Amino acid sequence: MASVVKPKRGSPEIEGWDFSINGLELPPGIVMLVGDINFGGSNTPSMVSMVNKWKAEDEQSPLLIEHLCDCNSRVSQAMKQCLQLSKANPDFWRKCLSSLSNGEELPKAADCLEDLKLALKHCRRQLKKMGTFASVPIEPDEQTALLNMTERIQGVIGCGVPGAGGYDAAFALVTSESAVVVEKAWESWEDLNVCVLPIDQDGRGLVQEFE
């Protein structure tokens, strides 16, 4: 799983990019689900071209992009804090996840988990706004309905569209205990054909391989 944030001194950077890529490890008891959407897919180059056109022509675009970068940074920070909490107090961390899975109020000391939920929701909102302003289906309305339903399931921390967005896929961060519930909800969703992919997250971030 990769976290995309503004460059910081000492962070790994790629020449020509104005962002840095940092590894992001999921805390124990949290899994990432990805569902393939059988809706014909999306033309990513065309979507990127339209977003770049909007960025160049709309003077308000830098502000929205700044808000999105801030949301990404908040997700990264909250995720790291959750990981630290899970290592410092494993029993309390398991209690927090159990409360989340059962729809119970989280303990006050679990602020990082609440922060993660809120940051992921804000990321969704910013991407939806960007798609609307650029006339690009980054989070199509069909996906919005699926994701809104997903967010209401107990044990779901956050969800959204991965990568460049579009009709290709959906993701959700959920507690291990609630994963099966989300999978069944996706597979029974009548408005879209969703197939849960058998994948695992990778905490290394972007990796450049050499032969």
Disulfide bonds with the S-S distance in Angstrom:
none
